[in-house]
């Protein structure tokens, strides 16, 4: 159509029209994104996404289940139970800053997700041993351990994903990583919430007098 229309115009105007059409074709963004932009490198981003979903579930579930434990089992107010989560957030914040400083100076980040996952798993194990008589100091220490593990993993995973793709695919990789984080948090919360509800119903039925 463009060539047929330009043949009816004067030569300078037809040339200008062809140049504008060529520029418009180059300026139109490729949509949907190229398949290779969404194909994560198995050596970099793909294992990272699995860990990211796990981390998202770990980050959300203690923040949602621990206040329930503190309010129902220990009889604390919603305000007090929320304030007792501050050690986890503080540990996560401080470790995120510290790990970022170390990575900026050394340029290496591979060790942080490995060590952070181990620390996070240790903190979750400590939280699983909570009892109605557990002291505030022990609870705060357990939460700090979980927060330190999260701080060593969360932002480093974003950096790993960004380094696994080309510069022009940086936005796709970052937004995809954020999407997977929300998916992991949603699925993890739903699964663990279902397990918690089923376990609680079973124990309550067993505790009821016949």
Backbone torsions as a table, in degrees:
resi	resn	phi	psi	omega
1	UNK	NA	-41.1	-179.6
2	UNK	-64.1	-42.8	-179.8
3	UNK	-67.7	-38.6	179.7
4	UNK	-65.5	-38.7	-179.7
5	UNK	-72.2	-39.1	-178.3
6	UNK	-70.3	-24.4	179.1
7	UNK	-69.5	-20.1	179.9
8	UNK	-90.1	-5.2	-177.0
9	UNK	-103.1	160.8	173.2
10	UNK	-58.1	154.1	-172.9
11	UNK	-58.0	-48.2	-179.9
12	UNK	-62.7	-40.7	179.9
13	UNK	-69.0	-37.4	178.2
14	UNK	-65.1	-39.6	178.1
15	UNK	-65.1	-41.7	178.3
16	UNK	-63.5	-39.5	179.5
17	UNK	-65.6	-41.0	178.6
18	UNK	-64.5	-39.5	178.5
19	UNK	-65.3	-39.5	178.7
20	UNK	-66.3	-39.2	178.3
21	UNK	-66.3	-39.7	178.0
22	UNK	-64.8	-41.1	178.0
23	UNK	-64.9	-38.4	179.8
24	UNK	-65.2	-38.9	178.9
25	UNK	-66.3	-35.9	178.2
26	UNK	-72.1	-28.2	-174.9
27	UNK	-83.1	-17.9	-178.1
28	UNK	-71.5	123.1	-179.5
29	UNK	-68.4	150.3	177.8
30	UNK	-76.1	119.7	-179.6
31	UNK	-143.3	127.8	3.3
32	UNK	-71.7	168.7	-176.8
33	UNK	-57.8	157.1	178.7
34	UNK	-59.5	143.9	-179.9
35	UNK	-58.9	-36.1	-179.4
36	UNK	-68.5	-20.3	177.3
37	UNK	-72.4	-23.4	-179.7
38	UNK	-100.4	-5.8	-179.2
39	UNK	-88.3	103.9	-175.6
40	UNK	-74.6	145.1	178.1
41	UNK	-67.3	123.3	-179.1
42	UNK	-63.6	-20.0	178.4
43	UNK	-84.9	-10.8	-175.4
44	UNK	-127.3	-70.9	-166.9
45	UNK	-85.9	-30.7	-175.6
46	UNK	-65.4	-50.8	174.6
47	UNK	-62.0	-30.8	179.9
48	UNK	-63.3	-35.3	-178.1
49	UNK	-67.5	-37.4	176.9
50	UNK	-63.7	-44.4	178.7
51	UNK	-66.5	-35.2	-180.0
52	UNK	-63.2	-41.2	178.9
53	UNK	-65.2	-39.6	177.7
54	UNK	-64.3	-43.2	-179.4
55	UNK	-63.9	-40.0	179.1
56	UNK	-62.9	-40.8	178.3
57	UNK	-65.6	-39.6	179.8
58	UNK	-67.3	-37.2	-177.9
59	UNK	-69.1	-37.6	-174.4
60	UNK	-82.3	-41.1	-171.8
61	UNK	-67.1	-44.1	175.1
62	UNK	-60.1	-36.1	-179.6
63	UNK	-69.6	-20.9	-179.9
64	UNK	-101.2	-30.9	-176.3
65	UNK	-92.2	-33.0	-179.1
66	UNK	-64.4	-43.8	175.8
67	UNK	-58.9	-34.3	176.7
68	UNK	-64.4	-42.7	177.0
69	UNK	-61.7	-45.2	-177.2
70	UNK	-68.0	-35.1	-178.6
71	UNK	-79.1	-43.5	-174.8
72	UNK	-81.6	-45.7	-174.5
73	UNK	-82.5	-42.1	-174.4
74	UNK	-102.5	-2.8	174.1
75	UNK	69.3	28.9	-179.7
76	UNK	-89.5	161.2	-179.9
77	UNK	-77.5	160.6	176.7
78	UNK	-57.4	-37.2	179.4
79	UNK	-65.7	-45.5	-179.2
80	UNK	-65.7	-40.2	179.7
81	UNK	-66.6	-35.2	176.4
82	UNK	-69.4	-38.9	179.4
83	UNK	-65.7	-27.2	-179.7
84	UNK	-74.4	-6.9	174.0
85	UNK	-87.6	-5.0	-179.0
86	UNK	-59.0	-39.6	178.2
87	UNK	-57.2	-37.9	178.6
88	UNK	-66.0	-44.8	179.5
89	UNK	-66.4	-38.4	178.1
90	UNK	-65.2	-43.8	177.2
91	UNK	-62.5	-39.7	179.0
92	UNK	-66.0	-42.2	-179.4
93	UNK	-64.8	-49.2	-177.7
94	UNK	-64.2	-40.7	-179.1
95	UNK	-71.9	-33.1	175.9
96	UNK	-62.8	-43.0	178.2
97	UNK	-65.5	-45.3	-177.3
98	UNK	-64.9	-45.3	180.0
99	UNK	-64.9	-36.6	177.0
100	UNK	-62.9	-39.6	178.1
101	UNK	-65.2	-42.5	-179.9
102	UNK	-65.1	-42.6	179.8
103	UNK	-65.2	-38.2	179.1
104	UNK	-63.4	-33.2	-177.8
105	UNK	-84.6	-36.8	-174.7
106	UNK	-98.7	-26.3	-176.5
107	UNK	77.0	9.1	-178.8
108	UNK	-119.0	138.2	-177.1
109	UNK	-137.3	-3.1	-172.8
110	UNK	-62.9	-34.6	-175.7
111	UNK	-69.2	-29.3	-173.0
112	UNK	-65.6	-46.5	178.1
113	UNK	-63.9	-33.6	-179.7
114	UNK	-67.2	-52.6	-179.9
115	UNK	-66.5	-40.4	-179.1
116	UNK	-63.0	-38.4	177.5
117	UNK	-64.6	-40.8	178.2
118	UNK	-64.7	-42.7	178.7
119	UNK	-64.7	-41.3	180.0
120	UNK	-64.0	-42.5	177.9
121	UNK	-63.3	-37.8	177.4
122	UNK	-64.5	-41.2	178.2
123	UNK	-64.5	-38.8	177.3
124	UNK	-66.0	-37.0	176.2
125	UNK	-63.6	-41.0	177.9
126	UNK	-64.5	-39.2	178.6
127	UNK	-66.1	-29.8	179.4
128	UNK	-68.6	-14.2	-179.0
129	UNK	-98.1	11.1	178.4
130	UNK	-66.7	143.8	176.7
131	UNK	-129.4	167.6	177.9
132	UNK	-60.1	-20.1	-178.0
133	UNK	-102.5	7.2	-179.8
134	UNK	-64.1	134.0	-178.0
135	UNK	-73.1	162.5	-179.4
136	UNK	-65.6	-35.6	179.8
137	UNK	-64.4	-42.4	179.2
138	UNK	-65.8	-43.3	178.6
139	UNK	-62.0	-43.6	179.6
140	UNK	-63.4	-40.9	178.4
141	UNK	-62.4	-44.8	178.9
142	UNK	-60.4	-41.1	179.9
143	UNK	-68.9	-35.9	176.3
144	UNK	-63.1	-40.0	178.7
145	UNK	-61.6	-44.6	177.8
146	UNK	-63.0	-43.3	179.9
147	UNK	-63.6	-39.4	178.0
148	UNK	-64.1	-42.5	177.0
149	UNK	-62.3	-42.4	177.9
150	UNK	-64.2	-40.2	-179.4
151	UNK	-65.1	-28.9	178.7
152	UNK	-80.2	-12.6	-172.9
153	UNK	-111.8	-45.3	-164.6
154	UNK	-57.9	-61.3	-175.6
155	UNK	-74.1	-26.0	178.2
156	UNK	-66.4	-33.9	178.3
157	UNK	-64.8	-37.1	175.9
158	UNK	-62.4	-42.7	178.4
159	UNK	-63.4	-38.9	179.4
160	UNK	-64.7	-41.8	178.3
161	UNK	-64.1	-43.2	-179.3
162	UNK	-65.1	-32.5	178.5
163	UNK	-79.8	-13.5	-177.5
164	UNK	-88.2	-6.4	-177.2
165	UNK	-124.0	166.1	176.4
166	UNK	-72.3	165.4	-175.9
167	UNK	-62.8	-38.5	-177.6
168	UNK	-70.4	-16.0	178.9
169	UNK	-101.7	12.9	-175.3
170	UNK	-62.9	-42.8	-179.9
171	UNK	-66.0	-40.2	178.5
172	UNK	-63.0	-45.1	-177.7
173	UNK	-65.8	-42.1	-178.4
174	UNK	-67.0	-44.9	178.9
175	UNK	-67.0	-36.9	176.4
176	UNK	-64.7	-39.2	177.2
177	UNK	-63.2	-40.9	177.0
178	UNK	-63.7	-40.9	178.1
179	UNK	-61.2	-46.0	-179.7
180	UNK	-64.9	-31.7	177.3
181	UNK	-64.6	-43.6	179.0
182	UNK	-67.4	-37.8	178.0
183	UNK	-63.3	-45.5	179.1
184	UNK	-62.0	-41.8	178.0
185	UNK	-64.3	-40.9	-179.6
186	UNK	-67.2	-48.0	-178.6
187	UNK	-66.5	-43.0	179.9
188	UNK	-63.0	-41.3	178.2
189	UNK	-64.6	-41.2	-179.5
190	UNK	-66.7	-44.3	-177.6
191	UNK	-66.6	-49.9	-178.9
192	UNK	-67.8	-32.7	175.2
193	UNK	-64.9	-38.8	177.4
194	UNK	-65.9	-41.5	177.6
195	UNK	-63.7	-43.0	179.2
196	UNK	-61.3	-45.1	-178.6
197	UNK	-65.3	-43.2	179.4
198	UNK	-64.7	-41.9	179.6
199	UNK	-66.7	-41.5	179.7
200	UNK	-64.9	-42.2	178.8
201	UNK	-62.3	-39.9	179.4
202	UNK	-65.1	-43.5	-179.1
203	UNK	-69.4	-37.4	178.2
204	UNK	-67.0	-39.3	177.2
205	UNK	-65.3	-34.7	179.5
206	UNK	-73.8	-29.7	-177.4
207	UNK	-83.8	-16.6	-179.9
208	UNK	-68.2	137.4	178.0
209	UNK	-70.3	140.4	179.9
210	UNK	-90.5	NA	NA
